[in-house]
Structures are given as C-alpha cells and as structure tokens.
C-alpha cells in the first residue's frame, strides 16, 4: 500500500493515464465517424501506450536527479506492456463479448511503449540533468 501511495503522489498524471486506459479499454465503444479509419483501434492502442510510457519517463525525470535504468526498465517498459497484455486478457474473458482481446492490440501496445521510450528517455535525461543544476 505504501508503494502505491508513493506512486500516486510522485506520478499523478501517469496514474490518471492508467485509469483512463482501463476505462477506455473496458467500456463498450460507441460508433463514431472514426470507425471508417483503417486500423483505428490499433492506432488508439499505439497512442495510449506511447503516451503512458512517455509520461512515466517525463514524471521520473522531474522527480529524480539520475536515472535508475533497471528500475525504469521495469516501471516504464515492462509494466505498461504487461498492462496491455492483462487488459487484452480481461477484454477476452470478462466483458461478456462487448470487447475482444486481440494479439494485434497487444502488439500495438508494445510498439507504442517503444515509441514512448524513444521520446521519454531523452526527456527524462534532460529533466533529471536540469534538477542537478
């Protein structure tokens, strides 16, 4: 419980993003004009997880003077990928057919995390260096 409290205080935007991802991934999706965009659901997963990973790196850089690479590999890379996989399993098994778990969604999550690393790591390095000055 103590680690959860620390995480929510230190990474509030990332925590909010995680809650939004859970909600968006579990509610029935209404029809929209975007339904005509090819692979819109994959693009959505790509952006959600890319954004989450970027936010995790960004907030980490704001609160730390140096990067603990093993820790961040777990929290900003592995956990978002596991989150995506867990959500796909929940969609496939617990939504009564309203949502379906798809491997391609999980793959889009992973590609998004990779993009988030490309954007987030330089931001974290820049922000953590700034906090040392």
C-alpha positions as CSV (number, residue, x, y, z in Angstrom):
1,X,0.0,0.0,0.0
2,X,2.9,2.3,0.8
3,X,4.4,1.9,-2.7
4,X,1.0,2.6,-4.3
5,X,0.7,5.8,-2.3
6,X,4.2,6.9,-3.3
7,X,3.5,6.1,-6.9
8,X,0.2,8.1,-7.0
9,X,1.9,11.1,-5.3
10,X,5.0,11.0,-7.5
11,X,3.4,10.1,-10.8
12,X,-0.1,11.5,-10.7
13,X,-0.5,12.1,-14.4
14,X,0.7,8.6,-15.2
15,X,-1.7,7.1,-12.7
16,X,-4.6,9.1,-14.2
17,X,-3.5,7.8,-17.7
18,X,-3.5,4.2,-16.4
19,X,-7.1,4.7,-15.0
20,X,-8.2,6.2,-18.3
21,X,-6.7,3.4,-20.3
22,X,-8.5,0.8,-18.2
23,X,-11.8,2.6,-18.6
24,X,-11.4,3.1,-22.4
25,X,-10.4,-0.5,-22.9
26,X,-13.3,-2.0,-20.9
27,X,-16.3,0.1,-21.8
28,X,-18.3,-0.7,-25.0
29,X,-17.1,1.5,-27.8
30,X,-19.9,3.6,-29.4
31,X,-20.0,4.0,-33.2
32,X,-18.1,7.1,-34.4
33,X,-17.1,8.6,-37.7
34,X,-13.5,7.3,-36.9
35,X,-14.8,3.8,-37.4
36,X,-14.0,4.3,-41.1
37,X,-10.3,4.9,-40.4
38,X,-8.4,1.7,-41.2
39,X,-7.0,0.1,-38.0
40,X,-8.2,2.9,-35.8
41,X,-8.2,0.6,-32.7
42,X,-4.5,-0.3,-33.3
43,X,-3.6,3.4,-33.7
44,X,-5.5,4.1,-30.4
45,X,-3.5,1.4,-28.6
46,X,-0.3,2.7,-30.1
47,X,-1.0,6.3,-28.9
48,X,-2.3,5.3,-25.4
49,X,0.7,3.2,-24.5
50,X,3.2,5.5,-26.2
51,X,1.7,8.4,-24.2
52,X,1.8,6.4,-21.0
53,X,5.4,5.4,-21.4
54,X,6.4,8.9,-22.3
55,X,4.6,10.3,-19.2
56,X,6.3,7.8,-17.0
57,X,9.7,8.8,-18.2
58,X,8.8,12.5,-18.1
59,X,7.5,12.4,-14.5
60,X,10.5,10.3,-13.5
61,X,12.9,12.9,-14.9
62,X,11.0,15.6,-13.0
63,X,11.4,13.9,-9.6
64,X,14.9,12.3,-9.9
65,X,18.4,13.6,-10.4
66,X,19.6,10.4,-12.1
67,X,18.0,7.5,-13.9
68,X,18.0,4.1,-12.3
69,X,17.9,2.1,-15.6
70,X,16.8,-1.3,-14.2
71,X,14.0,0.3,-12.2
72,X,12.8,2.3,-15.2
73,X,13.0,-0.8,-17.5
74,X,10.6,-2.4,-15.1
75,X,8.2,0.5,-14.4
76,X,8.2,2.4,-17.7
77,X,8.7,-0.5,-20.1
78,X,7.8,-3.9,-18.7
79,X,4.8,-2.8,-16.6
80,X,3.0,-0.9,-19.5
81,X,3.5,-4.0,-21.7
82,X,2.1,-6.3,-19.0
83,X,-0.8,-3.8,-18.5
84,X,-1.6,-4.1,-22.2
85,X,-1.5,-7.9,-22.1
86,X,-3.6,-8.0,-19.0
87,X,-6.2,-5.7,-20.5
88,X,-6.4,-7.9,-23.6
89,X,-7.0,-11.0,-21.4
90,X,-9.6,-9.2,-19.4
91,X,-11.3,-8.0,-22.6
92,X,-11.4,-11.5,-24.0
93,X,-12.7,-13.1,-20.8
94,X,-14.6,-10.6,-18.7
95,X,-16.6,-8.2,-21.0
96,X,-19.4,-10.6,-22.0
97,X,-18.5,-10.3,-25.7
98,X,-18.7,-6.5,-25.7
99,X,-14.9,-6.3,-26.2
100,X,-12.4,-8.8,-27.6
101,X,-8.8,-9.4,-26.7
102,X,-6.6,-9.2,-29.8
103,X,-2.9,-10.0,-30.2
104,X,-2.5,-7.2,-32.7
105,X,-3.8,-4.7,-30.0
106,X,-1.1,-6.1,-27.6
107,X,1.5,-5.7,-30.4
108,X,0.3,-2.1,-30.9
109,X,0.7,-1.5,-27.2
110,X,4.3,-2.7,-27.4
111,X,5.1,-0.6,-30.4
112,X,3.6,2.4,-28.5
113,X,5.8,1.7,-25.5
114,X,8.9,1.5,-27.8
115,X,7.9,4.9,-29.2
116,X,7.4,6.2,-25.7
117,X,10.9,5.2,-24.8
118,X,12.3,7.0,-27.8
119,X,10.6,10.2,-26.8
120,X,10.6,9.8,-23.0
121,X,14.2,8.8,-22.3
122,X,15.8,12.0,-23.7
123,X,13.1,14.0,-21.8
124,X,13.9,12.2,-18.6
125,X,17.7,12.7,-19.1
126,X,17.2,16.4,-19.8
127,X,14.9,17.0,-16.9
128,X,17.0,15.0,-14.4
129,X,20.1,16.9,-15.5
130,X,18.3,20.1,-15.1
131,X,17.3,19.2,-11.5
132,X,21.0,18.6,-10.7
133,X,22.0,22.2,-11.7
